[in-house]
Amino acid sequence: MNKNDVLEIYDENYAQEYNQRFLLNEKSKKNADFEQKVISNLLNEIGKEAKWLDVSCGTGYFLSRFPNVERAGLDISPAMLKLAKQGNPNTLFVQGDYRDKRPQWEGQWDLVSCMWWAYSYVESLSELEKVVENFASWTSEQGVCFLPICDPAELGTGELKLPYISKDMGEGGGFYQFEGVIWSWIDEESRKQHLNLLAPQLEYMLALFKKHFEQVEIIEYPLFKGSQRKAIVARSKKQKHTLEAEVVGESRSTGLFSSFSKIIRGGNWWLYKIPPLLAIAYGEIILMSLPAIQSILTISALLFSISCVAAYGHIVNDIFDIEVDQIAGKRNSIARFSSIQRILFCIAFLITGFMLPILMNFGRLPIILLAINYLLPTLYSAPPLRLKEKGIWGVISDAAGAHAIPTLFVVTTFLYLSASPQPESIILAIAATAWSFCAGIRGILLHQLWDRKNDLQTDVKTLVTESGVEKVRFWMSRIIFPLELLLLSLVILIISNSTPLILVCTIFYFLLKISFFKLDPTSTFDPAPVQKSYVVPHDFYEVGLPLILATTLSLQNKWFVILLLLQAILFYPGIEQRVKNFVQSLQSKPQNLQSLQTQLNAVQAEVTQLNSRLHQTQNYLEQLQNQLQQSQTESQFHQNQTALQYHPDNFEIHLELGKALEKEQKWDEAIAAYQRAIALNPDDSRSHKHLGDILAEQGQLNEASLCYRRALQLQPRIF
């Protein structure tokens, strides 16, 4: 919609009734409360000094929920801003268009939000791109962008399914794919017409934000009456030089290397699956004391063959996933090629993968393993077996084909280089294969967790969709991951038997990582995160372990410096990213330590205040005992007093005494009795609950809320 039409809709009358109609009704209040909770979590994540900009802030409803936060609002409607200023005194408000550039705001806001589908009022996709670019520009380097999105599939409460594909398009062939909608809302009550609003599909919105942020995730609202909204949370803003490099990369995407990398999906496996294999190869070289030149040539040949297998596997997978990806709206790089071209790709990678192992006489067993490595991804993707949809068999075949068999291929190749391999080398081969298999199982299960929504949409059956998220996460966290770490430790110990320096470096690496993991927002120790994130041990597999072993080799023989240089050059992007994360952790540590000190001081002050209150409670109890000794009119008082004389530290007596005093509406004495009961037994929910009742009766709602919260923590069914 154009600016004048928007201003005409959001006039003073519309502004006056806006909150009640659109934020506080039954359905909207559920969504608004959830959004308020998300904003609160994001502000807490950022820290006390967070600065928040709410774009299209409207009446300032959400801003008013956080009066202690430095915040500002931008809106095009003077009528809406008038109300926003009334509800948010001493807050910056700017009347303006979110499509306009604002250089003075560049990198100034730690949280940038745009609520309730306001972005839909743009007039074109190009304008939407400018708006998202502005959001990113205004977000600080470590800031977060929060955007509830208008998912076209939800406009029709689940009846509208996008992308919609229309097939059989006549003689021309092919199909039409509808990925977004232009929609209008006619507000019959106010006779306002919100015309030609834009609602691109979810994948398009994700792609827009991924141009500007490293981490982009979708969060889902609670399901309410068959409808479930979604929002984008974007973190780790890309730097300008990164964006410029990506623009240059996109402009050269027609180049041979870029196109080739997209076809084989090199970004999916090169930095993640190849380095651990090289680490095991380095370990075998160390144990077997193999000659440098022979080792370098063998590793080069292995690297080439394994890359051919990986490329083949991803091409085969894409070939048989073309239709599924179209339904899910996912990009499929092989779809643009003809059937003959796809077959030629597969044949080419099949032949080249076997070429060097045969020419260099790797041995019969390694070549058989290589053949199995080509067979498994075929069985995984191709009908009629299509193991990827066979539950546990899909998990096993992927873990074997992408991890265990390549590892076995590498270690058997090196074992064939020695006439009589040492027992340690054979044990390493077994341990490394088992470790890679466990890591592979967890890797494919993570992929299924993160791709569950697409799999459900396209009716693809996986272990996660069939068994459930929580059950699979339990297997990963309690069984697979501990076994994986145990086997990794065995691998390290076997190699360290030859060179103890490796064990020292490994221990130092993990101590360093544990020391800084809380300061690294990109990492998590959760081995089964539901949302896509980077699990801490993976950087050791992909960067730490290969570099430690390659460095050890180069210290033993100067010719192995070639391997170290190749490792650094070929896998530089992965190394660079880990170094950046580590530097950011170091830079943020002083600030975090200062924050921790502040928190400790606050805790100490609370403890001092608590001690003071305990002394006051003791005084109240003494007064209460004197009063009870003078009065014999109430037998219950007399019984409790007598019991306290014999059992002064029995919390049950204090609790019953409090109840008796509460019935007589002797509030101060009852409060003292309950506080004494809590002091003697803080884990009994009844004392907290009764104390909360009295405080609520006296109008001390904040204190009562704390008591009720503690009671519910101790006994969820106490009310």
Secondary structure as the mmCIF struct_conf table of DSSP 4:
data_model
#
loop_
_struct_conf.conf_type_id
_struct_conf.id
_struct_conf.beg_label_comp_id
_struct_conf.beg_label_asym_id
_struct_conf.beg_label_seq_id
_struct_conf.end_label_comp_id
_struct_conf.end_label_asym_id
_struct_conf.end_label_seq_id
HELX_RH_AL_P HELX_RH_AL_P1 LYS A 3 ILE A 9
BEND BEND1 TYR A 10 TYR A 10
HELX_RH_AL_P HELX_RH_AL_P2 GLU A 12 TYR A 18
HELX_RH_PI_P HELX_RH_PI_P1 ASN A 19 LEU A 23
BEND BEND2 LEU A 24 ASN A 25
HELX_RH_AL_P HELX_RH_AL_P3 GLU A 26 ILE A 46
TURN_TY1_P TURN_TY1_P1 LYS A 48 GLU A 49
STRN STRN1 LYS A 51 VAL A 55
TURN_TY1_P TURN_TY1_P2 SER A 56 SER A 56
TURN_TY1_P TURN_TY1_P3 GLY A 58 THR A 59
HELX_RH_AL_P HELX_RH_AL_P4 TYR A 61 SER A 64
TURN_TY1_P TURN_TY1_P4 ARG A 65 ARG A 65
TURN_TY1_P TURN_TY1_P5 PRO A 67 ASN A 68
BEND BEND3 VAL A 69 VAL A 69
STRN STRN2 GLU A 70 ASP A 75
BEND BEND4 ILE A 76 ILE A 76
HELX_RH_AL_P HELX_RH_AL_P5 PRO A 78 GLY A 87
BEND BEND5 ASN A 88 ASN A 88
TURN_TY1_P TURN_TY1_P6 PRO A 89 ASN A 90
STRN STRN3 LEU A 92 GLN A 95
TURN_TY1_P TURN_TY1_P7 TYR A 98 ARG A 99
BEND BEND6 ASP A 100 ASP A 100
HELX_RH_3T_P HELX_RH_3T_P1 PRO A 103 TRP A 105
TURN_TY1_P TURN_TY1_P8 GLU A 106 GLY A 107
STRN STRN4 TRP A 109 CYS A 114
TURN_TY1_P TURN_TY1_P9 TRP A 116 TRP A 117
HELX_RH_3T_P HELX_RH_3T_P2 ALA A 118 TYR A 121
BEND BEND7 GLU A 123 SER A 124
HELX_RH_AL_P HELX_RH_AL_P6 LEU A 125 TRP A 138
STRN STRN5 THR A 139 ILE A 149
HELX_RH_AL_P HELX_RH_AL_P7 PRO A 152 LEU A 155
TURN_TY1_P TURN_TY1_P10 GLY A 156 GLY A 158
BEND BEND8 LEU A 162 PRO A 163
STRN STRN6 TYR A 164 SER A 166
HELX_RH_3T_P HELX_RH_3T_P3 GLY A 170 GLY A 172
STRN STRN7 TYR A 176 PHE A 178
STRN STRN8 GLY A 180 ASP A 187
TURN_TY1_P TURN_TY1_P11 GLU A 188 ARG A 191
STRN STRN9 LYS A 192 PRO A 200
HELX_RH_AL_P HELX_RH_AL_P8 LEU A 202 LYS A 210
TURN_TY1_P TURN_TY1_P12 LYS A 211 HIS A 212
STRN STRN10 PHE A 213 GLU A 220
HELX_LH_PP_P HELX_LH_PP_P1 TYR A 221 LEU A 223
STRN STRN11 PHE A 224 PHE A 224
TURN_TY1_P TURN_TY1_P13 LYS A 225 GLY A 226
STRN STRN12 SER A 227 SER A 227
STRN STRN13 LYS A 230 LYS A 237
HELX_LH_PP_P HELX_LH_PP_P2 LYS A 238 GLN A 239
HELX_RH_AL_P HELX_RH_AL_P9 LYS A 240 SER A 251
TURN_TY1_P TURN_TY1_P14 ARG A 252 THR A 254
BEND BEND9 GLY A 255 GLY A 255
HELX_RH_AL_P HELX_RH_AL_P10 LEU A 256 ILE A 264
TURN_TY1_P TURN_TY1_P15 ARG A 265 ARG A 265
HELX_RH_3T_P HELX_RH_3T_P4 GLY A 266 ASN A 268
TURN_TY1_P TURN_TY1_P16 TRP A 269 TRP A 269
HELX_RH_AL_P HELX_RH_AL_P11 TRP A 270 MET A 288
TURN_TY1_P TURN_TY1_P17 SER A 289 SER A 289
HELX_RH_AL_P HELX_RH_AL_P12 ALA A 292 PHE A 320
TURN_TY1_P TURN_TY1_P18 ASP A 321 ASP A 321
HELX_RH_AL_P HELX_RH_AL_P13 ILE A 322 ALA A 328
TURN_TY1_P TURN_TY1_P19 GLY A 329 GLY A 329
TURN_TY1_P TURN_TY1_P20 SER A 333 ARG A 336
BEND BEND10 PHE A 337 PHE A 337
HELX_RH_AL_P HELX_RH_AL_P14 SER A 339 LEU A 359
TURN_TY1_P TURN_TY1_P21 MET A 360 ASN A 361
HELX_RH_AL_P HELX_RH_AL_P15 ARG A 364 SER A 381
BEND BEND11 ALA A 382 ALA A 382
TURN_TY1_P TURN_TY1_P22 PRO A 383 LEU A 385
HELX_RH_3T_P HELX_RH_3T_P5 LEU A 387 GLU A 389
BEND BEND12 LYS A 390 LYS A 390
TURN_TY1_P TURN_TY1_P23 GLY A 391 GLY A 391
HELX_RH_AL_P HELX_RH_AL_P16 ILE A 392 ALA A 399
HELX_RH_PI_P HELX_RH_PI_P2 ALA A 400 ALA A 404
HELX_RH_AL_P HELX_RH_AL_P17 ILE A 405 LEU A 417
BEND BEND13 SER A 418 SER A 420
HELX_RH_AL_P HELX_RH_AL_P18 PRO A 423 TRP A 450
TURN_TY1_P TURN_TY1_P24 ASP A 451 ASP A 451
HELX_RH_AL_P HELX_RH_AL_P19 ARG A 452 GLN A 457
TURN_TY1_P TURN_TY1_P25 THR A 458 ASP A 459
HELX_RH_AL_P HELX_RH_AL_P20 LEU A 463 SER A 467
HELX_RH_AL_P HELX_RH_AL_P21 VAL A 469 TRP A 475
HELX_RH_PI_P HELX_RH_PI_P3 MET A 476 ILE A 480
HELX_RH_AL_P HELX_RH_AL_P22 PHE A 481 SER A 496
TURN_TY1_P TURN_TY1_P26 ASN A 497 SER A 498
TURN_TY1_P TURN_TY1_P27 PRO A 500 PRO A 500
HELX_RH_AL_P HELX_RH_AL_P23 LEU A 501 PHE A 516
HELX_RH_3T_P HELX_RH_3T_P6 PHE A 517 LEU A 519
TURN_TY1_P TURN_TY1_P28 PRO A 521 THR A 522
STRN STRN14 SER A 523 THR A 524
BEND BEND14 PRO A 527 ALA A 528
BEND BEND15 VAL A 530 GLN A 531
STRN STRN15 TYR A 534 VAL A 535
HELX_RH_AL_P HELX_RH_AL_P24 VAL A 536 ASP A 539
HELX_RH_PI_P HELX_RH_PI_P4 PHE A 540 GLY A 544
HELX_RH_AL_P HELX_RH_AL_P25 LEU A 545 GLN A 556
HELX_RH_3T_P HELX_RH_3T_P7 LYS A 558 PHE A 560
HELX_RH_AL_P HELX_RH_AL_P26 VAL A 561 LEU A 570
TURN_TY1_P TURN_TY1_P29 PHE A 571 PHE A 571
HELX_RH_AL_P HELX_RH_AL_P27 TYR A 572 GLN A 630
BEND BEND16 THR A 633 THR A 633
HELX_RH_AL_P HELX_RH_AL_P28 SER A 635 TYR A 646
TURN_TY1_P TURN_TY1_P30 PRO A 648 ASP A 649
HELX_RH_AL_P HELX_RH_AL_P29 PHE A 651 LYS A 663
TURN_TY1_P TURN_TY1_P31 GLU A 664 GLN A 665
HELX_RH_AL_P HELX_RH_AL_P30 TRP A 667 LEU A 680
TURN_TY1_P TURN_TY1_P32 PRO A 682 ASP A 683
HELX_RH_AL_P HELX_RH_AL_P31 SER A 685 GLU A 697
TURN_TY1_P TURN_TY1_P33 GLN A 698 GLY A 699
HELX_RH_AL_P HELX_RH_AL_P32 LEU A 701 LEU A 714
TURN_TY1_P TURN_TY1_P34 PRO A 716 ARG A 717
#
